[in-house]
Amino acid sequence: MKKTILFLFLSCVSLLHAQTNDSIPPKNKQIIDTVLRYGEAISPTYQEAVCTEFVIGVLKHFITLSKEDIVNININQPRKSIEDVYLQMENGSPFPKGVVHALTHNGKGEAITNLNEVKPGDFVQFWYPRSWGHCGIVEHIDLEHKVVYLYSSFPSTDGYGIQPFDMPEYCYFVRLK
């Protein structure tokens, strides 16, 4: 019951936020509407759908994902340890960019390198230094404090929800075409 009330509250706040920002691209508005409508069904608990599975679940409402796309979103390339991911980032490999790499590689997305151009409804993959990574869909960004608020699946919300994250150096954004 608490999760449903929180979902309804967050949905209303997010919808009002999205509707007041006319600079949001139409496709991004559709993505937000899809997240608000299906987010809890895509990831009712974190154990049922982690962040990458949440992103895949949303994207499937818009595009057909190949097996390679899913591997790229899951960052499921062969590696000996998580340290390999950090070495790939340091060496400029596209693979740690997850959803960003998948959508730019398949031509269905456009990378966003200027933080001022990131909009609600864009997708993000980030990595904290030598720690952990996460992905989701931008709800909004506080550029002054370098915090990104995401629609995603995360342990603290036990599935779908909106969470704030400090933006680390390795933070990549993409917009679905």
Secondary structure, 3 states (H helix, E strand, C coil): CHHHHHHHHHHHHHHHHHHHCCCCCHHHHHHHHHHHHHHHHHCCCCCCCCHHHHHHHHHCCCCCCCHHHHHHHCCCCCCCCCHHHHHHHHCCCCHHHCHHHHHHHCCCEEEECCHHHCCCCCEEEEECCCCCEEEEEEEEEECCCCEEEEEEEEHHHCEEEEEEEECCCEEEEEEEC
